[in-house]
Amino acid sequence: LETVGNATFAGKITQEGDVGQGAYAATFKNTNSTRAGGVLIDTTFNNSGLDEPLLAVRMAGNSIFNVSSNNSATFAGDVFMGGSGASFGDLGIENAGDSRIDLFSNVGSGTRGKAEIFFSTDSSSDHVSCASIVMEQPSGDQASRKGQIIFKVSDNSGPAQAMIIENNLNTTFAGYVTATRFSGVGS
């Protein structure tokens, strides 16, 4: 057993019942509290071997966080990073200064890097994508520090390019552009 940190508990740590073959669980419960449940941290190993762990964190019997053996993590509820302030979405990022998200495409210099943010919905009870924002290196520029942004929208099909902002600052629209006001600067 390797200790990588420490924790202080104002209560007791108990194991309740059999947690199964090849499984380890710890229940953290404040015995001085009138709240039901507690926090259960359950590390279960797949019966096929000890190399496929599943980590589940449950509060009051409800799963709030899971890590599966395919390297994916699932959160049940909102996720806040760096704070717990007001958020307009399910993912809130708070910082005393600028908040940043780094979408790092670690593909090496021989492949184009790409990151994409999707908007999906459950149209006709099926999970379908309706729009996305693609940030990528332009074709042929995988070894350069160049980037372009593509906005995609769907009209009864998969999302298609509606607008692209190229690395040379040129912007191309796939449809009509309507402007109530327009002012041109430069040539």
N, C-alpha and C positions, 0 to 999 in steps of 0.2 A: 504494500500500500504506500503510495507516494502522496505526501501532503503538498498541495500547491497553493494553499491559502488557509484562512481560518475564518470561523464564524462564531458569533456569540448568540446563545439562545436563552431567552428568559422563559423557560418552560422545560419540557422534556422531549426527548426523541424516542419514539416507539416504533416497533414493527408490529403490525396487526395482521395476524393470519398468515397462511401460506401464500407466498407471492409467485409460486410456480417453479418449475424446473429451470435451472440456469438463469434465474432472475434475482435481482436485488432491488429492494425498495426501502425507502426511509420516509416516514411520515413526520412532518414537523407540525406540532400542534401546541398552541399556547393554552395550557391547562387552566390559566387564570382568566381566560376569555369566555364570554358567553356566546361567541360566534360558533356556528356549526362548521364542521369539516376540518379545515387545516390545509396544509400544502403537502401533496404526495409527490415525491420524485421517484419515478419508477424506471429503472434501467433493465430492460428485458432483452435477453439474447435469443436469437432465432434458434430453434431446435437443430438446424442443420450445421451449426457451428458457432463458435464464440466470436466470430469476426463480423457479425451483422447486428449491432446493437440498435435498440429503439429506446429513446429517452422520452418520457412523457412527464409533464408537470401538470398536476391537477389541483384545483382549489374547490373545496366543498363538493367533490365528486365530479366536477366538470373539467374537461381537458382544456387547458389554456395554451399549451405549447407542446409540440411533438417534433422529434427529429427521427427520421427513418434511415434505414441502411443505404438508401440511394442518394444520400447527401442532400435531402430536401428537408426544410423546416416548415412547419405549419403553425400559424398563430390563429387562435380563435378569439377574435375581437380586434380592437385597435392596437396599433404598434406605435409607440412613441420613442424617439431617440433623442437623448440629451435634454429631456424635459417632459412635462406632463400638461403643458398649457393647451389653450384652445386650438383645435385643428378643424379644417373643413373636410377632412377625409379620414380614411382608415389608417393612413400612415402620416404621422406628424414628426417633423424634424425641427428641433429647437436648439438655438445656439445663442450665446450672448453677443456674438458678432454675426457675420454673414453665415447663412446655412448653405451647405454645398452637398451635392450628390455626385460621386465620381463613378461613372459607368465605364469601367476599364475593360477593354477587349484585349486580352492578353494572347494575341494570335501570332506574334513574331513579325519580322519584317517581310516575310514572303507572302503574307495573306492580308487582305483588306480587313481592317477592324470595323465592327458594326455594333451599334446598340439600338434597341427599338423599344418604345413604350407603346403599349396597346390599350385601346378601349374596347372591351367586349361586353356583350349582353346575352341574355338568354332568350333570344327571338325564337318563337315556335318551340320553346322548351329545349333548345339546343344552344350550347355555348359557341357563339360566333363573334368574330372580330368585326368591328364597325369602322374603326379609325386607328391610325398609328402615327407616331413621329419617329422617323429613322434618322439616326446620326451615324455617318459612315465616312470612310476615306473614299475619295473618287476612284473610279476604275483606272488602274495603271499607276496609282499613287500610293501603293501600300507601304512603300519605304519612306514616304514623305510625311511631314507634319501638315497635312491638308485635310480639311473636312467639309462636308456638305450636309444640309438638313433637308429631308424630304417629308412633306406632309401628305398623308394618304387618307382618303375617305372612301366610303362604300355607297353604292347606289344599287341595291339589290344584287350585289355580288361581293367578292372579296375586296378589301381596300386597294385602291389604285392611286397612283401619284396625282395629286391635285396641284401641288406647288413644290418647287425645288429652289433652295438657295444654294448656289454653287460656291466653291471655294474662292472663285474670282469675284464674288459679290453679285454676279448676275442672278436674276430671279426669273423663273419661268413658271407661268400659270397654265394649267391644262384646260381651263375653261375661260369664260368671260370674266372680266374684272369690272366691277361697278364701284364707282367712287362718287360720293356726294360732294367732296372737295378734293382738289388736287393742286399741288404746287411743286414745280420742278426746280431743282437746284443743280448747277453744274451742267456738263455736257455728256 
